[in-house]
């Protein structure tokens, strides 16, 4: 709290300087001031060029191009920089990261962002995967309590502020800076950071204990009002919330109406630009604010594959952006440029130090085992992970295992992404990329009625009238049928455990990770489980299963049946 108070004090001084500038007589200027904003989002520690579909960008004509990699991104940032440039992140810089970053508590990623000159970042949900104290360590530096300093000696933290205008402690006091003020071309630029208000539904309850997340629009508007009163007229929002799309290229706007659009339409007219994130989509949209003036709502996919570039022209007399002259585009981070040598050295260091653990073989497979869901919602890789988690908790009496699809971050490929050879070897790094969260498996007792209710919560009505579908991945001991045409809450029938019909009053021991048992992803019924028994880390369960089942083939998709 003391350190945060110091940051708040420093921000007040900066804001006062902005006010002093505005209070002085404006100097005549023959032309607007050009300011370039460069944003990215959902980097997730992808220091090395991401592989497979995660390392490609789809263009408007349906073709694709390889993209991403920290050293290439750094070069593109340098090439895009103009005289007056600010660089931002819309959150999820870390978390669910590949081993070369995650093994060192994502310190190499913070170093990378320092190297490219990031000016500010929103707090994303994954910034809180390891809790609030670890977020503070990322910001201010210091060694990790469990392992000490293993990468930097010592780790100095981020040179830029993490922002979260709607994140408070339970007592209502701010838990992070709501905004910061940067200067470009002599003009103050206010930057507001906002994580999604539904962050508690996508983050472990233990990790955010003592924190609250308020409405995004209210937080944006109150911060924008403060900035405006301080004389800061050009305002940018870093929003860790996004919409889905119906395809399209980097500069298309084929978004489905969602929370980001709703926020962009409702947020204060004082805001000139909104960089979004969280949904890992690519879009470049123009949205009218409540006063009818256009402003960009832009997102750059994920993993450092795109840079969102917004060019502003600022009136030197009002120090506000001239909205009609704003130009935005998404720049592909191609790999046909020379990698930045400083960042490449950093990446090589991280990869080299992680190699002894990363390259250790933990199993073999006969063909690709993918995370993509079939029409029933069942996934080959989800089946394997469900079986692995059941096997790891049999000693606790587990009869069924459930896992959330968001916890499965990549495919299990026959061609090893680490070894680069098509021999079916699965390395620890491959397994880690798939299960990076280190969630704890927990076995709870549910009634048959509660188990059915959990399965019914896979379809969740949303305030805008849509339905959010989150299909749990399950062990082979559980089978059921669901109807797409049945009413929500009554879609699931014919549930069996170990071949026997589930009865409402009977008790069943169900394994899930602590994210789910805490009610994550909206599965609130799992919080009603009793007799909780802790188990292994999910990654350990996964690697142990791979080791015990050499030459593993994709399981038959026979656990979930869908009817019309």
N, C-alpha and C positions, 0 to 999 in steps of 0.2 A: 504493500500500500504506500509506503514511503517513497519508493522509486516511482510509482505511478503518479503520486502527487507532484513529484519533481517534474515529470513529463508534462502534466497538466499546467504547472506553473510556467514551463518553457513555452508551451503553446500559447498561453495568455500573453506573454511578451511578444511572440511572433504576431499574434492577432493585433496587438496594440500598435505594432509597427505598421501593419496594413492600414489601420485606422488613421495613423499619422500621415501616411502617404495620401490617403483619400481626402483628408482634411486640408491638404495643401492645394494651392491653386493648380489646376490641371494645365500641363504644358501642351501647347498646340502641336499636333502631329499631322504630317501630310498624308499619312496612310495608316491603316489598321496595323496592329502588332500581330505578327504571325506566331502562333504557339502550337506545337505538335505534342499530342498526347499519345503514348504508346502503352497499350495494356495487354496483359495475358491473364489466363485463369486456369485453375485446376492443373497445375504443373505436376503435382504429386511426386516430386522427387525424381522425375525421369531425366537424370543426368545423361545417360547413354541414349542414343537414338532408339526410340521405341520400335518394337518389332511387329510384324503382321499388320492387321488392320488398324492397330493402335498407332502405327507409324506411317499412316497414309492419310491424305486429305482428298476428299471427293470434290471434283470441280463441277461447275454447272452443267457441263455436257455429259456427265456421268463417268468420265475418265478420272483417274486418280494419280497422285504424285506422292512419292515418299517425302516425309517431312519430320522435323523434330530433332532433338539432340541439343544439349545445353551449349556446346561449343558453336554449333551452327546458329542457334538463337542469338548468342552474344554477337556474332558477326552481323547478323541482320539488324540487331538493335543499333550497332555502330553505323551501319550504312543508312539507317533510317533517321538517325539523329540530325537535327537541324540546330540552328543557333539557340533556339528556345524550345527545349524538349523536356518533358517529364515522363517518367516511366512508372506504371502502376500494376498491381496485381489485384484481381477480384477474389482472391482467397483460394484455399486448399493448395497452398504451395507444397505442403508436406502431408504425410499420412497416406497409407496404402501405397507406399513407395517401394520401388525396387531395392534389392538388398544393398547395393552400393551406397545408397543414401540412408536407408532405414537402419542398417547395422550400426551406424554412427549417430543414431538419434536425429537423423536428417540435418546434421550440422553442415555437411557439404552443400546441401541445397541452399541453406541460408548464406553460406559463403559465395555461392554462385550468384545469388541475387544481389549481394553486396557488390560483386565484381561488375555487374552490368548496370549498376547505378539506379536501382529501384528507389523511388521516392516515398511510396506508401503502399500498404496492402490492407485489404479487408481481412477480418477474421472469418475463415470458412469453418464449416463443421469439423473438418479433419484437423484443423489447428488445435482442437480440443480433445483429440483421441486419447491423449495421455494425461489430460487434466489441465486445470488452470495454471498450476505451478510450472508445468512444463512449457506452457505458452509464455509465461513470464521469463523462463530461462532462454527460450528462443529469442525473445526480445532483448533481454539485457545481458545474456551471457552467463558463463559459469559452467561447472562440470556436472554431469548427471550424477545423482546420488547413488545409483546402483552400480555403475561401471566406471565412474570417473571420466577423465578426458582421454578419449581414444583416437581422436582425429585432429582437433586443434589443441594446442597447448598454450594458454587455455582457450576455450571457446569464447569469443568476444560478443556474440549475439548479432542481431540485425542492426544495420545502420539506418534503418527506416522504421517508421512507426506502424504497428498493427492497430487498425481502427475498428471499432464496433460501437456505433452510436446507440444501438438498442440492447446492449448487453450490460446488465447491472448485477450487483449482489442482491441477495434476498432483501436487504434493508433499503434498496433503491439507489444506493450510491453507484457511480459508474465503475465498471470493472475494466475498462480500457478507454483510451482516448476516443472521443466521438468523431473528431475531425482533426485535420492538420491544415496548415497554410504553407504552400510553396510559392516561389516567385519565378516567373518566366518572362523575360523581356521587360523586367521592372514592374510587372503586373502581379498582384497577389491572386493565387488560384486556391480556392478552398476545396478540400478533398474530404468527403464523408464516406466512412466505411460502414457497411451494414450486413451482418450475417442474416440468414433466413430466420424468421420468427419460429418456424417449426423445427429448429435445430434440435430440441430435446427428443424429437421422434426419430432422428437419424444418428444419434450419438448415445453412447452408454450413459445411463443415468448416474453411475458413480463418477464418471469423468466430469460432469457438469454440476455436481452437487453444490448448492449454494449460489448458483447463477440463475438469472432469469433473462428471457429474450422477448422484447416487446415488439409491437407492430412496426414494420419497416417504414411505412409512409409517415407515421407520426414521428419516428426518430429522424428521418430525413428532413421533414418539414421544420422541426424544432431546431435542428442543427443549421439548416439553411437560413432560418430567421436570425440566429445568432451571428452567423458569418456576415449576413447582409447588414446587420446593425454595426458590425465592426468595419464595414466598408469593403468587404470582400464580395465582389459582384460576379466573378466568374467561378462557377461551382460545378464540381464533378462528383458523381456518386460511384463508389465501388460496391456493387451489389452482389453478395454471394447468394443469388437465387436466379433461376433461369427457366426457360420454356423448352419444350420439345419441338421438333420440326417434322415436316413431311418431306424431308430430303432437301435438295438444293445445294448450291455451291457456297463458298465462303461469304459471298456478298449478296446472296439471295435472302429474302425474308419470307420463308415458308413456314413460319412458326404456328403451332397450335396455340390458341388463346390460353394463357396460363398465368401464374403469379407474377412473373417478371413484367409482362405486358400490363397487367393490372396496376402494378406499382408505378411503372413508367407513365401511365395515363393519369395517375392520381397524385404523384409527388409534386412538390412545390414548383411553380413556374420559375423560381429562382435558379433551379438546377438546369445546367446547360448540356450535360452529357451523362449517360448511364452506361458504365461497363458492367456486364453481368457475368455470371458463372454458374457453377453447381451442376447444371444439366449436361455439360460436356458437348454441347451442340455448337454449330456454326451458323451465325446469322448476322445480318447487318440491316437493321430496320430503322425507319424514321417514324417517331411516335409524337403526336401532338400532346403538349402539356395541358393542364386545365385552362390555361389562357388561350389555347389554340395555336401556340407557337411550336414549330417542329424541333425535335432534338433526337440525337442518335440513341438507340438501344442496341448494343453490339456485344457479341460473344465470340470468342476464338477457339472453339472446340476444346481441346485438353492436351496435356502432356507436352506443351511447348510446340505444337504443330503450326499454330497461327499466332500472329501478332495483330492486335486490333489497333488501327491507327486512326486518330481523329485529329484533323487539322482545323484549328480555330483561327478566326480573325477577330481581334479584340479592339474595340473602340478605345483609343488612348484617353479620351475625355471622360467616359463613363466607367472604364475598366471592365466592361461587360462584353461577353461574346456576342458577335453579330450573327444571330441564329441562321439567317438566310444564306450565310456564306460558309457554314460548317460543312466539311467534307469528311466522310468516313469510309474506310475500307479495311478488309482483313487481308493481311500479307502472309503468304505461305512461307513457312520457315523451311526453305528448300535446302538440300544437302549438296548443292553444286557450287557452294561458296567455300572459301578457305576457313576452316575452323579457327575460332579465336584461340591463340596460343595459351593465354593465361587460363582461360576456362578449361581448355583441353588438358592442361597440366593438372588442374584440380580434379577433373573427372578421372584421369588416368590414375592418380593417387588413390582415389576412393575405390576404383575397380580393383586395383592391384592389392590393396590392403584387405578387401573383402574376398578375394579370390579363393584362399584356402577353404573357407566355409562355403562360399557360393558354388564352387565346382564339385563338391562332394556328391557322389551318386547316391540316391536314396531309393531308386527303383527303376523299373523298365515297363514300357507299354508297347502294345502291338500296333497301335494307330492313334491318330488324334482323338482326344477325349475333350469335347468342346463344352463350353458353358452355355451356348445358345439354347433357348428353350424351344421345345416342340409345341404344336398347337395345344396340347394338353397342359402345358406349363412345366412338364418334366424335362430335365436337362441331364445328358450323360454324365457330365462332371459333377452336377449336383447330386446325382445318384451315388457316385463314388464317395463324395464327401459325407453324405448322409450315412452311408455304410461305415465309413471310417470313424465317425463320431459315435455311432452305436457300438462298434467294436471296442472303442476306448472307454466306454462307460458301462459295459456289461457288468463289471464288478460292483457297480452301484445299483444293479437291478434293472437297468434301462431296457425298455421294450421297443421304444421308438426314438428316432432322432430326427430333428427338424433343423434346417439351417436357412438363413435369409439369402436370397440371390445376390443382394448387394455386397455380401461378404466374399463373393467369388469374383476375383478381379481379372482373370485372364483364362485362356485355354491351356490345356495340357497337351502340348504339341509333340508329335513323334520326332520331329527335328528339333533338337535341343537348342533353345535360344542362347544358352550359355556356351555349350561345347561347339555348336555350329555344325554338328554332324547328324545325319539321319540314321541313328542307330537305336532309337527308342529310349535312350537313357534319360532319366529324370534326375536333375540335380536339385540340391537344396535350394538354389536360387530360383529354379522353376517353381518349386512348391511354394516358396515364400511369396513369389509374385502373385500366386493364386490366393493364398491365405495370409495376408500381411498384418492383420490387426492384433494378433496375440490375444484374442478373446478367450475367456475361460469357459470350458464346458460345464454346465450345471444340469443335474438331473432332478426333476421335480415330479410330484404326484398330481395328476389331473383326473377328474372324473371323465367318463365317456362323453358326457354332455359338454364339458369344458373342452375336450379335445376336438369335438365337432365345431364348437364355437371358434376355436383357434383357426381351424381350416376355413370357416366362413369369413373370417377377417382378412382373407386374401383379397377380397374385393371391398374397397372402402370408398363410400360416397364422399365427394369433395364439395366445398361450398359453391363452386361455380357450376354444379350440376353434373360434372363428369365423374367417372369412377376410376380410382387408382387401383391397379392390379399388381400385387406383389406375391408371386407364387413361391411358396416355401418348397425347398428341396428336401426330400424325405428318404429315410432308410427303406430297405427292401422289405422290412417287416410290416410296413403300413401300405394299404391299398385303399383307394376310394374312387368314386365317380362324381363328376360335377356336370351340371347343365348350364350352358351359357344363356339359355332363355329363361331360366328360373329367377325369381326375385332374389335380390341380394339378401343374404341371411338365411336363404333356404335352397342354396345351390348344391350342397354336398350330400351325397347319399352313399349307401353301401360301403361304409367304413369297416375295414377289418384290420386286426392286429394279429400277426402270426397265423393268418388264415381264419381267425374266429371273429364273428361279428362283434362290433363294439356296442356295448349296452350303456345307457345313460348313467346308471348308478355305480358301475364298476370302476375300479381304480386302475390307472395306467401310469407307469413310470416313463417320463418323456425327457429326453435330453435336448437341450438347445444351448446356444452360447449366451453369455451374460448380457449381451446387447438385447437379445430377444426376451430373455426372462425378465429384463427390466422394462419391458413394454415397447421396445424399439420397433420402428416401422409400423406402428399402430397396432401391434399384436398385444393389446392390453390384457387379454384373458390369461396370457402366460404369467402375468404378475400374480395371478391367483393361485399358482402352484404352491404346494406345501411340501414340507420335508426336504428342503433343498440340500443336495449333496454336491460339493465342488469336485471338479475333475481336472483333466489335462488341458493344456493350451490347445486350441484348435489346430494350429500348425503342427504341433507334435503328434496329435492324433492322425493327421493326414500323412505325415512322413512315415510314421510307424506302419500305417496301413499299406502304403506303397512298398515299403521294404518287405512286408509279410506277403504281398501278392505280386510277385515278379511276373513280368509279361502280362500285365493287366490289360484286358480288352474293354471297350465301352460296354456297359451293361445294357441289357434289353430294356426298352422303354415300356414297361408293363405295370407300373405302379399307380399311375393316374390315368383315368379314362374320362374323356370329354364327350358329352353328347350335345346335340343342338338345343 
